Every structure is written in structure tokens, then in C-alpha cells.
């Protein structure tokens, strides 16, 4: 690697033209970050913040409008179609819905072996043997390989999706809300599986979710996304326990507390209204329309991306090294 991050993203913008109009939807609007080998990088935000589009762009399922993505120093947009097919084997994605990710007419073993069959590098028998090994690695047996998706639980189906991604021996996995559709009791098992696979295989993760408690538990660093932009980025411990941006504070305040109301001491920070349209985002700071601390300057200028603490970056006119008081 020669010190080159496994994933580099610089000023990434992804826009979609709206059919029948001259307007564009700005799904990702100027995002920059690096992910080192063996690191888990978490991305959180509300629905509609652009997290899924960003994840798809990272594995070349969506083409950047502007900016640059590099896989270990290689820009996938410069590759030929044949070269990209080989390159993207090392950068895989696991989707949110385990049901929609599996063909209901194919047995689990066939679905897991399919990526290897498509590559054409192994015999059919070797592909199915590799698929069986991948299923065993994620805690599923030969009996599960002979079942159809409807015969498995949600957690088992997600394990099968993880096994399918592992068959190509990827270096980076983008996990897009992989536990959002699972019961709380199963989430812990799947998260522990990700941690175990990272220790065994040296995997690198980009973990996308709306649940700050989940991403803080598994991530080394966390970025908070709102309306296509990063509001805050820093070490998971720092972002989860001492957030500097009002939006991150609001997300933390919205987390359920397992205590009776009479025993809760902190006052919740409520956000008014819904997330604005990415077709016409607010001027200046995109969060200002819902921010309880907003000032006139927030409507006039886009906040700079400042490092207020070592490794802890914030895009806010009023954020300080000490957390803002809750309102």
C-alpha cells in the first residue's frame, strides 16, 4: 500500500437530473474522507441525507458527477469495463434488505456461489465448495445451503449475503443499513460477526446507518451526514460522547434511554420540521433551517470544514472545541 489509504474520496458530488425538468437532485454534495486498511468508518444520518447514494458511489454502482474516488490509489472511472469488473471484486457492498438481495428462486448455496461462477476463474464444483466454506465462516451449515430464502430467518439471510460478499475475498465492504431490518436480539449477533470477520480477514468497513449507538459500537471513526454534506467527523468515542455539531447533538438526544422518564436527567433536543429537499437545499449551512443555534451568518455563508480537536472536524459557524449547550 505504501501508506496510500485503501479508500480516498475527494470533493465527491453525485447529482441526478429530474426527468421533465431542468432541476437536479444533489444527493452527495462535496464530501471528502479517507479510510485506512483495517479501519471501520461509520456514516450516520437521517433518511434522505445521501448515505446510500454515497455508499453506492464508493463501489462504482453510481458514477460521480464531480470529484474523485480512489481504490488504493486507483481511480475506477479511468478503468476499462473489463478492468473495472476485476477491480470491483475487492470493493463489495451489502444491502439493507436481506430479502430483496437474494433470488427467491435460487437456493442459498447457489446464490452464494454465483459471484464466483460469474468470474469464470473456478470450476462449478470449486465454486460451490468455496460457497460452502463461506457459509460455514458466517455460522451457516450445509443444510442452509440447500434451502430457499423464504425458509431462512432475517438474520440467516443477512449472514448469507455476507457470505456471498466474502467469496470474492474483498478488501473493503460497504455495509448499508445491514442490521436495520433485523430484530434487536439478532443485531448484536450480526455486529459481532462483522467484528470477528474483521479480525480474521483484515477487512475494512464503511458502515452506513441511522443509528449512532450501533455505528459508535463498531466504528473507529464516524462521519455525520446531512443533506449530502458531512456536518461532523472524528473518532467514534469523541463524536458519540462529546459531539460538537448541533445536528449530532440532536441525533444523540433522540436516542432512546432505557430508564423511566422520572430518572432521565438530560433534556431532549428536538428538531422542528423535516429535512429540506435536496433539489433546493438551503443557502449557507444546510442545517440552519432546523438548528436551534442558527445565526444570520448561517444563511449567508457555507461553514468551513475546521479541525476543532485533533482528528475531529466540524462544519459549523458556532461550534467550539467544547460542546454547545443543549436547548
C-alpha positions as CSV (number, residue, x, y, z in Angstrom):
1,X,0.0,0.0,0.0
2,X,3.0,2.3,0.6
3,X,1.0,4.4,3.0
4,X,-1.9,5.0,0.5
5,X,-5.3,4.8,2.1
6,X,-7.4,1.9,0.9
7,X,-10.2,4.4,0.0
8,X,-9.9,8.0,-0.8
9,X,-12.8,10.4,-1.5
10,X,-12.2,14.0,-2.5
11,X,-14.9,16.6,-3.0
12,X,-17.4,13.9,-4.2
13,X,-20.6,15.1,-5.8
14,X,-23.4,12.9,-7.1
15,X,-26.4,14.6,-8.8
16,X,-29.4,13.2,-10.6
17,X,-31.3,15.0,-13.3
18,X,-35.0,15.1,-12.7
19,X,-37.0,13.9,-15.7
20,X,-39.0,16.5,-17.4
21,X,-37.3,19.4,-15.6
22,X,-34.1,21.3,-15.7
23,X,-33.5,20.7,-12.0
24,X,-31.0,18.3,-10.4
25,X,-31.2,16.4,-7.1
26,X,-27.9,16.9,-5.2
27,X,-27.7,13.6,-3.3
28,X,-24.0,14.0,-2.3
29,X,-22.6,17.5,-2.3
30,X,-18.8,17.9,-1.7
31,X,-17.8,15.0,0.6
32,X,-14.1,14.2,1.4
33,X,-12.6,11.5,3.6
34,X,-10.0,8.6,3.6
35,X,-10.4,5.1,5.0
36,X,-7.2,3.2,6.0
37,X,-6.8,-0.5,5.6
38,X,-8.4,-2.5,8.5
39,X,-10.4,0.6,9.7
40,X,-14.1,0.8,10.2
41,X,-15.5,4.1,9.1
42,X,-19.1,4.8,10.1
43,X,-21.5,7.2,8.3
44,X,-24.8,8.2,10.1
45,X,-27.7,10.5,9.2
46,X,-31.4,10.7,8.7
47,X,-33.2,9.1,5.8
48,X,-32.7,11.3,2.7
49,X,-29.3,12.5,3.8
50,X,-27.4,10.8,0.9
51,X,-25.8,7.9,2.8
52,X,-26.9,5.2,0.5
53,X,-26.0,7.1,-2.7
54,X,-22.6,7.7,-1.2
55,X,-22.2,4.0,-0.4
56,X,-23.2,3.0,-4.0
57,X,-20.7,5.5,-5.4
58,X,-17.9,4.0,-3.3
59,X,-18.3,0.7,-5.1
60,X,-18.9,2.2,-8.5
61,X,-22.6,1.4,-8.7
62,X,-23.2,5.2,-9.1
63,X,-20.9,7.4,-11.2
64,X,-19.7,10.6,-9.5
65,X,-20.8,13.9,-11.1
66,X,-17.7,15.6,-9.9
67,X,-14.9,14.8,-7.5
68,X,-12.7,11.7,-7.2
69,X,-12.8,8.3,-5.6
70,X,-9.7,6.1,-5.5
71,X,-9.4,2.5,-4.5
72,X,-5.9,2.0,-3.1
73,X,-4.8,4.9,-5.3
74,X,-6.6,3.7,-8.5
75,X,-9.5,5.8,-9.9
76,X,-12.1,3.3,-11.1
77,X,-13.5,5.8,-13.6
78,X,-10.2,5.5,-15.6
79,X,-10.5,1.8,-16.0
80,X,-12.0,-0.1,-18.9
81,X,-15.2,-2.2,-18.4
82,X,-13.1,-5.4,-18.1
83,X,-10.6,-3.8,-15.7
84,X,-13.5,-2.4,-13.6
85,X,-15.1,-5.9,-13.3
86,X,-11.9,-7.2,-11.8
87,X,-11.3,-4.1,-9.6
88,X,-14.7,-4.0,-8.0
89,X,-14.4,-7.6,-6.7
90,X,-12.2,-6.1,-4.0
91,X,-14.9,-3.5,-3.1
92,X,-18.2,-5.1,-2.3
93,X,-21.5,-3.8,-0.8
94,X,-24.1,-5.5,1.4
95,X,-27.6,-4.0,1.1
96,X,-30.1,-3.2,3.7
97,X,-32.9,-5.6,2.8
98,X,-31.8,-9.2,3.1
99,X,-35.0,-10.4,1.3
100,X,-34.5,-8.3,-1.8
101,X,-30.8,-9.2,-2.0
102,X,-31.5,-12.9,-2.6
103,X,-33.2,-14.5,-5.6
104,X,-36.2,-16.3,-4.2
105,X,-35.9,-19.0,-7.0
106,X,-32.3,-19.9,-6.1
107,X,-31.1,-22.0,-3.2
108,X,-28.8,-20.2,-0.7
109,X,-25.8,-22.2,-1.8
110,X,-26.4,-21.3,-5.5
111,X,-26.8,-17.5,-4.6
112,X,-23.5,-17.5,-2.6
113,X,-21.7,-19.4,-5.4
114,X,-23.0,-17.1,-8.2
115,X,-20.3,-14.4,-7.9
116,X,-17.6,-17.0,-8.3
117,X,-19.4,-18.6,-11.3
118,X,-19.6,-15.2,-13.0
119,X,-15.9,-14.6,-12.7
120,X,-15.2,-17.9,-14.5
121,X,-12.0,-18.5,-12.6
122,X,-13.0,-21.7,-10.9
123,X,-14.9,-24.9,-11.9
124,X,-18.5,-25.2,-10.8
125,X,-17.6,-27.7,-8.2
126,X,-14.9,-25.5,-6.8
127,X,-17.3,-22.5,-6.7
128,X,-19.8,-24.5,-4.6
129,X,-17.1,-25.7,-2.3
130,X,-15.9,-22.1,-1.8
131,X,-19.6,-21.1,-1.2
132,X,-20.0,-23.8,1.5
133,X,-16.8,-22.6,3.2
134,X,-18.1,-19.0,3.2
135,X,-21.4,-20.1,4.7
136,X,-19.6,-22.0,7.4
137,X,-17.5,-19.0,8.2
138,X,-20.6,-16.9,8.9
139,X,-22.3,-19.6,11.0
140,X,-24.5,-21.4,8.5
141,X,-24.4,-25.1,7.7
142,X,-24.7,-27.3,4.6
143,X,-28.4,-27.7,5.4
144,X,-28.9,-23.9,5.0
145,X,-27.2,-24.1,1.6
146,X,-30.0,-26.4,0.3
147,X,-32.8,-24.1,1.5
148,X,-34.6,-21.2,-0.3
149,X,-34.6,-17.7,1.1
150,X,-38.1,-17.9,2.4
151,X,-37.0,-20.9,4.6
152,X,-34.4,-18.7,6.5
153,X,-34.9,-16.1,9.2
154,X,-33.9,-12.5,8.6
155,X,-30.6,-12.9,10.4
156,X,-29.8,-16.1,8.5
157,X,-30.5,-14.4,5.2
158,X,-28.2,-11.4,6.1
159,X,-25.5,-13.9,7.0
160,X,-25.9,-15.5,3.6
161,X,-25.5,-12.1,2.0
162,X,-22.3,-11.5,4.0
163,X,-21.0,-14.9,2.9
164,X,-21.7,-14.1,-0.8
165,X,-19.7,-10.9,-0.5
166,X,-16.8,-12.8,1.2
167,X,-16.4,-15.3,-1.7
168,X,-14.6,-12.8,-3.8
169,X,-12.1,-12.0,-0.9
170,X,-12.8,-8.3,-0.8
171,X,-10.6,-5.7,0.9
172,X,-13.4,-3.3,1.7
173,X,-17.1,-3.9,2.5
174,X,-19.7,-1.1,2.3
175,X,-22.4,-2.2,4.8
176,X,-25.6,-0.2,4.0
177,X,-28.0,-0.4,7.0
178,X,-27.3,-4.1,7.2
179,X,-28.9,-4.5,10.7
180,X,-31.8,-2.1,10.3
181,X,-34.3,-4.8,9.2
182,X,-33.3,-7.2,11.9
183,X,-34.7,-7.7,15.4
184,X,-32.7,-6.2,18.2
185,X,-31.7,-9.6,19.6
186,X,-30.2,-10.6,16.2
187,X,-28.4,-7.3,15.5
188,X,-25.9,-8.0,18.2
189,X,-25.1,-11.4,16.6
190,X,-24.5,-9.9,13.2
191,X,-22.4,-7.0,14.5
192,X,-20.3,-9.4,16.5
193,X,-19.9,-11.4,13.3
194,X,-18.6,-8.4,11.4
195,X,-16.1,-7.7,14.2
196,X,-14.9,-11.4,14.1
197,X,-14.5,-11.4,10.3
198,X,-12.5,-8.2,10.5
199,X,-10.1,-9.7,13.0
200,X,-9.8,-12.9,10.9
201,X,-9.6,-11.5,7.4
202,X,-8.3,-7.9,8.0
203,X,-11.4,-6.4,6.3
204,X,-12.1,-2.7,6.0
205,X,-15.6,-1.5,6.5
206,X,-17.7,1.6,5.6
207,X,-20.6,1.2,7.9
208,X,-23.8,3.2,6.9
209,X,-26.6,3.5,9.4
210,X,-29.1,5.9,11.0
211,X,-28.4,4.5,14.5
212,X,-25.5,6.3,16.2
213,X,-25.3,3.8,19.0
214,X,-24.7,1.0,16.5
215,X,-22.1,2.8,14.5
216,X,-20.3,4.1,17.6
217,X,-20.1,0.5,18.9
218,X,-18.4,-0.9,15.8
219,X,-16.5,2.1,14.2
220,X,-13.1,3.6,14.6
221,X,-14.2,7.0,13.1
222,X,-17.7,8.4,12.5
223,X,-19.0,10.9,10.0
224,X,-22.4,12.6,10.4
225,X,-24.1,13.4,7.1
226,X,-27.0,15.8,6.5
227,X,-28.5,16.7,3.1
228,X,-25.5,15.4,1.1
229,X,-22.8,17.0,3.3
230,X,-20.7,16.0,6.2
231,X,-21.5,18.0,9.3
232,X,-19.0,16.4,11.7
233,X,-16.3,13.7,11.5
234,X,-14.0,12.3,14.2
235,X,-13.1,9.4,16.4
236,X,-16.2,7.4,17.3
237,X,-15.7,7.9,21.1
238,X,-15.4,11.7,20.7
239,X,-18.4,12.0,18.3
240,X,-20.7,9.8,20.4
241,X,-19.9,11.3,23.8
242,X,-18.8,14.8,23.1
243,X,-20.4,15.9,19.8
244,X,-19.6,19.5,18.6
245,X,-22.2,20.0,15.9
246,X,-25.9,20.8,16.8
247,X,-27.1,18.1,14.4
248,X,-25.0,15.4,16.0
249,X,-26.3,16.5,19.4
250,X,-29.9,16.3,18.2
251,X,-29.3,12.7,16.9
252,X,-27.8,11.7,20.2
253,X,-30.7,13.3,22.1
254,X,-33.2,11.3,20.0
255,X,-31.6,8.0,21.1
256,X,-33.9,6.1,23.4
257,X,-32.8,5.9,27.0
258,X,-33.5,2.6,28.9
259,X,-34.7,4.4,32.0
260,X,-38.1,5.6,33.4
261,X,-38.9,9.2,32.5
262,X,-38.6,10.2,36.1
263,X,-34.9,9.1,36.2
264,X,-33.8,10.8,33.0
265,X,-31.8,13.9,33.7
266,X,-31.0,15.3,30.3
267,X,-33.4,17.4,28.3
268,X,-34.0,16.2,24.8
269,X,-33.1,18.5,21.9
270,X,-36.0,18.5,19.4
271,X,-35.6,19.2,15.7
272,X,-38.5,21.0,14.1
273,X,-39.7,20.2,10.6
274,X,-38.4,17.7,8.1
275,X,-35.1,17.5,6.2
276,X,-35.2,20.0,3.3
277,X,-35.4,19.0,-0.3
278,X,-32.0,18.1,-1.9
279,X,-33.4,19.7,-5.1
280,X,-33.3,23.1,-3.5
281,X,-31.1,23.0,-0.3
282,X,-31.0,26.0,2.0
283,X,-28.4,28.6,1.4
284,X,-25.3,28.8,3.6
285,X,-25.4,26.0,6.2
286,X,-27.9,23.3,5.0
287,X,-28.9,22.5,8.6
288,X,-29.7,26.1,9.6
289,X,-33.5,25.8,9.0
290,X,-33.7,23.3,11.8
291,X,-30.8,24.4,14.0
292,X,-31.8,26.0,17.4
293,X,-28.5,27.9,17.5
294,X,-28.8,29.4,13.9
295,X,-27.4,33.0,13.4
296,X,-27.7,35.3,10.4
297,X,-24.3,34.3,9.1
298,X,-25.5,30.7,8.8
299,X,-27.8,31.7,5.9
300,X,-25.1,33.8,4.2
301,X,-22.0,31.6,4.2
302,X,-21.3,27.9,3.9
303,X,-19.4,26.9,7.0
304,X,-15.8,25.9,6.6
305,X,-14.6,22.4,7.4
306,X,-12.5,23.0,10.5
307,X,-10.5,20.7,12.8
308,X,-11.5,21.9,16.2
309,X,-9.8,19.0,18.0
310,X,-7.1,16.5,16.8
311,X,-8.8,14.4,14.1
312,X,-12.3,15.9,15.0
313,X,-13.7,18.0,12.1
314,X,-16.9,20.2,12.1
315,X,-18.7,22.3,9.5
316,X,-20.4,24.9,11.7
317,X,-20.1,28.7,12.3
318,X,-20.7,28.5,16.0
319,X,-19.3,25.1,17.0
320,X,-16.5,25.3,19.6
321,X,-13.9,22.8,21.0
322,X,-16.2,22.5,24.0
323,X,-19.7,21.0,23.1
324,X,-22.5,23.5,22.7
325,X,-25.1,23.6,25.5
326,X,-28.3,21.7,24.7
327,X,-31.5,23.7,24.1
